[in-house]
Amino acid sequence: MSTPPTPSGLGFGAAVIANLYTEVPEQQAYEAVSAAWERGIRYYDTAPHYGLGLSERRLGAALREHPREEYLISTKVGRRLEPSADGGDDLAHGFAVPATHRRVWDFTADGVRRTLEASLERLGLDRVDIVYLHDPDDHAEQAFREGYPALERLRAEGVVGAIGAGMNQAEMLTRFVRDTDVDVVLCAGRYTLLDRSAATELLPAALAKGTSVVVGGAFNSGLLADPKPGATYDYTEAPAELLDRALRMKAVAERHGIGLRAAALAFCAAHPAVTSVLVGARSAAEVHDSADQFATQVPEAFWQELRETGLLKEPA
């Protein structure tokens, strides 16, 4: 059996270039992906959900000029796109795109195959390296009974190289790691400087099983990128207590000559179970900043001060 592809280092999260919250011009999206390639980023993550397929189309077009064997790409199944004539926009789901399609939750075996086939068409590829079951929170029974076995068959057929699940929670991902043969899980927002819930069970289980963990949401949707009043935490306005905590962490970081973003990324990457950290960027400038922050050496004295002041507690 061949070794499954493993994402490593800094990865490019392609939700943002699909007009997440605000429009991203086509050329700007292309330049963001090109900048990621220029900075050595070789793992790219997308999903049908992102901009009703716009993320996959833009990412596929931008990567087409690069050798296929030199990068890893992941997409997701679980939300099938169906044409819709209702009109309007998709801002209720967070994307500034016309509502040309509607999402249908579908973790059936047939739904998984149909969704992946449509993704390959949008990407312009004959295969992807990794497929995740996307947010099966409210569909656990179907995801484990039908969706996961369908991914196993696709892996056995060589249609995909690795399979897993991507979620904003750690508990069900832990179940995937323990009870199935997933190669990788994508955990968003649950292993950060402000939320270390994935460290309790998920990360130790993954380490014991040899399952790769990709961490997304390192900035908890904004608060750790730029803590200030009105900043978002998990896509809503940050509670006062967390804002205060983030501001205190920022002050400690500045005392040690680094930015809080560098510390947030370094924290995620440091765990031995974590193989890759995903960061979204809507422009080339944001990509370069993320790459610079990821490459920053964070002094041990910074972590020591966080521990001494109680800003960083176990498990971490």
C-alpha positions, -999 to +999 in steps of 0.1 A: +000+000+000+014+034-010+022+060+016-007+086+018+002+122+008+009+143+039+005+181+040+034+199+055+045+234+065+024+264+058-007+257+037-030+280+016-066+281+027-086+290-004-120+300+012-110+337+013-103+340-025-139+329-031-153+363-020-155+355+017-175+384+031-163+408+004-154+405-033-119+395-043-112+404-079-102+375-102-067+389-108-061+395-071-071+359-063-047+346-090-019+368-076-025+354-040-021+318-053+009+328-073+025+344-043+019+313-022+037+293-049+065+318-049+069+314-011+072+277-013+037+268-002+028+235-018-005+225+000-038+241-011-072+235+005-106+242-010-142+230-009-174+233-029-189+253+000-165+281-005-182+306-028-205+279-043-176+264-063-157+297-070-128+287-047-123+255-066-125+272-100-101+300-091-076+277-074-076+251-102-070+279-128-042+294-108-024+261-102-028+249-138+006+265-148+025+245-122+036+208-123+008+186-108+032+164-090+048+193-071+018+202-050-010+187-028-046+198-031-075+189-008-112+194-013-143+183+007-175+164+004-208+166+023-223+197+008-236+189-027-243+219-050-276+220-069-285+247-094-310+272-080-331+298-098-340+317-066-316+346-074-300+369-048-266+364-032-249+340-009-240+364+019-261+345+043-235+317+040-206+343+041-198+346+004-203+376-018-213+356-049-246+352-068-267+324-054-266+303-085-267+271-065-279+258-032-261+235-008-276+201+000-262+182+029-253+148+015-230+122+031-244+093+012-220+072-009-236+084-041-235+120-029-198+117-020-189+105-055-211+130-073-197+159-052-161+149-058-168+145-096-182+180-097-152+193-077-127+177-101-145+193-130-143+228-114-107+222-105-098+209-140-081+179-124-084+141-127-075+135-091-071+153-058-046+143-031-069+145-001-107+145+004-123+155+037-158+149+050-168+185+056-186+195+088-205+163+095-215+176+129-253+171+125-249+141+102-226+118+121-246+086+115-247+090+078-211+103+076-197+072+095-221+047+079-220+058+043-197+088+036-166+074+052-168+039+035-173+058+002-140+076+008-123+044+017-134+029-017-122+060-036-088+057-019-086+020-027-094+029-064-067+055-064-091+084-072-078+101-040-045+096-021-057+103+014-090+107+032-102+124+064-126+148+080-125+186+085-144+202+113-146+231+138-147+207+167-123+182+182-146+156+197-159+140+165-125+143+148-112+122+177-138+096+170-127+095+133-091+091+144-099+063+168-126+044+150-117+047+113-086+045+091-085+082+081-051+095+070-055+131+081-079+154+099-084+191+095-092+208+128-102+245+126-100+268+156-096+242+183-058+243+187-049+280+191-034+303+217-070+309+229-086+275+225-065+244+232-094+219+234-079+197+206-049+190+229-069+171+254-078+140+233-075+147+195-038+155+192-027+126+215-049+102+197-036+113+163+000+110+175-006+075+189-023+064+156+000+082+132-027+103+118-017+137+104-034+168+118-038+200+097-047+230+118-069+258+104-082+289+121-050+297+139-062+333+144-097+322+156-112+341+126-094+373+134-089+380+171-053+366+172-044+383+139-053+418+152-068+421+186-089+452+190-125+461+199-149+446+174-124+419+163-141+385+156-136+352+174-151+322+157-169+345+133-188+366+159-176+396+179-150+385+205-162+384+241-145+410+264-126+384+284-110+368+252-102+403+238-084+412+270-065+379+269-055+384+233-044+420+240-022+409+269-006+382+247+000+408+220+018+430+246+040+401+257+048+393+220+059+429+214+081+429+245+099+399+229+102+416+195+077+395+176+041+399+163+012+380+178+005+364+144+039+348+144+033+334+179-002+321+169+012+302+139+042+289+158+020+276+186-001+256+161+029+242+142+049+232+173+027+202+183+043+169+170+009+157+157+005+188+135+020+185+101+006+216+084-010+250+094-036+265+069-038+303+065-063+321+043-052+351+023-071+374-001-040+391-017-004+385-025+006+409+003-014+388+029+004+357+016+038+373+020+029+385+055+017+350+066+049+334+051+071+359+070+052+354+102+054+316+099+091+318+093+097+340+124+116+324+153+096+328+185+119+331+215+115+306+243+113+335+268+080+345+252+065+311+259+079+312+294+063+346+301+030+334+288+031+304+312+043+325+342+015+350+337-012+323+333-019+333+297-009+299+284-021+269+304-021+232+300-028+214+278-004+230+254 
